[in-house]
Amino acid sequence: MSARVWSKGGAGADLVVRGARVVDPQARLDAVCDVFVKRGKIAALGEDLEVPQSTRTVDGAGHLLLPGFVDLHAHLRTPGREDEEDLVSGTAAAAAGGYVALFSMANTDPVIDSAPVLEGLAQRAGAEASVPTGFFASVSRDLAGKQLTEMHELAQAGAVGFSDDGKPLATAQLLRRALQYVKVTDRFVALHAQDDALMGAGVMHEGPVSAKLGLTGIPAIAESADVARALEVARYEDGRVHLCHVSSALTLEHLARARELGVRVTAEVTPHHLTMTDEAVYSLDSGVKMNPPLRAESDRKALLAALKSGLIDCVATDHAPHAQQEKEVPFEAAAFGTIGLETAFASLYTRAVMARKLSLAVLVERMSQAPARIAGITPPTIAAGETANVCLIDIEARWVVDAAQLRSKSTNSAWLGETLQGRVKLTLAGGRLVFEGGA
Amino acid sequence: MAKRDLLSIDDLTRAEAELVLDTAESFLPVLQRDIKKVPTLRGRTIINMFYESSTRTLTSFELAAKRLSADTMNVRASGSAVDKGESLKDTILTLSAYQPDIIVMRHPQIGACRLASRYTTASVINAGDGKFQHPSQALLDLFTMRQALGKALDGLKVWIVGDILHSRVARSDIAAFQLLGMDVTVAGPPPLIPRDVETLGVSVEHDLDRLKEADVVYLLRMQMERMQEGANFIPSLREYSALYGMTLERLRPGQKVMHPGPINRGIEISSAIADHPDTLILEQVESGLAVRMAILYRTIVGYDERSASERGAA
């Protein structure tokens, strides 16, 4: 199997984390113990581990030690918009969020639509990315929705999957061809489901809030109708599809039916759709303008329930950095999107786990192992012999999301000023220490 | 005796197909003589109606008729009454007034030959109708295989690789190869493999990992002229070639390679394969003449006896 993620090299970490609560759903582990990492590999787990005296000890008391997170959906804006994010800043943000692998979307400039572009990025990631980083390639050349990309060559070059994310696939025929042709690879097609005509010039969820504010609505059916069509095509072609950033309860009905019918479909949901609603738009703060938009409370509850049940497979950030000048404009004129790598776990821990809507173990599975399986990389797990892909989280730490402290080059976070609980203290990715937070 | 058409391989039983091949073999010595002509179909009239461009099929049908001493006429769509808006039905009725024995017809539309047959007392031989059938090609392919591999074709494994969707050769060959007991696999990019094609009794592959199991590898070209702009069957010829182009590395020694032509070197076939001694492409062209003589002959004298006069005729 060719590589699907790349990062800069470096020595494997040597350290022992003592007394952390280790939670690893895949290993069926939830216990307080020591974890000894030697040259980047998990050498031993247990109580009162004996380790060489020179080994650095990290006090894990009051902390969680988790399999590191995997983000299937980030926009690292490279190449083309390195003013918004680059591989250094994007992976620094990921490391600070406890991520041990992430995948960047293809809507860059130039588009990741040919093997040379992908290979160039892979090479850059090999020199610059602290956290192992992979890339989607586009479904259509130049995202033009006309001609398929050379998927086989792109898969050989390491594309994790194919997506025109940022844009829907304009026709069912293009999706059909993509799902047929992608079978020459073992990859999948990730869909930004959106009926452009229904979306129109919408800027927020269509509902009571848009009625009050006068903002043009994006109806839930703009997503669900396109999802329904896509799932019909996927069923007919027995194609493997992944639904990006599912936002509405209507979509979930189609997803559930497709699952029952055996359609090979996976789905992701963002932290913001799981924790916020269109009520946030009353602020007219452009930071809460996303596409798909924050939807109704009933949608949010349904998404959380679906994540819990496994109908939605995983959490993905849709980390979407934007330059200040693209967000410091009136709501209607602002770019869509929020960054999310540094706040994903804390926001979900605070708003879902602490609110007793989701268990910690399920959250960890949905943020770490489930997305890794979809991406086709080895799921992070805390077991002897495995490469250390872990994060240590101070679970009592409360912190205010502050633009000045974010590692991302962009500060368009929907959580700015919010108080969250649970802060990443240390991240080991690919066996290397990639992040260590202050006290 | 009712007239006998050859519209599709399905019009033939196994015994009839083998009879055509045996007949073709009996014509081979004729083609080696200085005087390459026999009087067998003297006084018979054969019209070649070609509504689609063709080099090898038209010339070989025409020459086959001439070798058998039949009178032949060629009608093409351009420069004929078709240019003046005449319908196919009326053209057929008009030409049938000359009492032809056989109309050999190529047409871009599926069903044209069947329609023609309805309006003429001549036997109609399909020389290619759109994406449906090209039975004389399939018979000459069988003949080529017999010449190269011996008469027992049962159990041979044949892989047909390429644009199956748009290929009348593939549709004819699948039926013909199965008729003679061969085991057929079709391989190509998923968009160019017809949905449910496995119901025809073939295996389907999207890669060539198991190609070496094949005794015969039958290549097809990308029929770009049948692909609509933006139809997206393949991302590029370049990637097609990387995935399915036949190279020495993909084949094992002794595997026979066939192709109905015209070949596109560097796309579905490398020059090294095109010019390789295990490649039967030129043998296919050579077989075309004897097989088409046999088809014309059988169409007129029938398939039900292997008489002494037939031997004498050759």
Interface residues (C-beta under 8 A of the other chain):
Chain A: R141 K146 Q147 L148 T149 E150 M151 H152 E153 Q173 L174 R177 Q180 Y181 K183 V184
Chain B: P189 P190 P191 H206 D207 G230 A231 N232 F233 I234 P235 S236 R238 E239 A242 L243
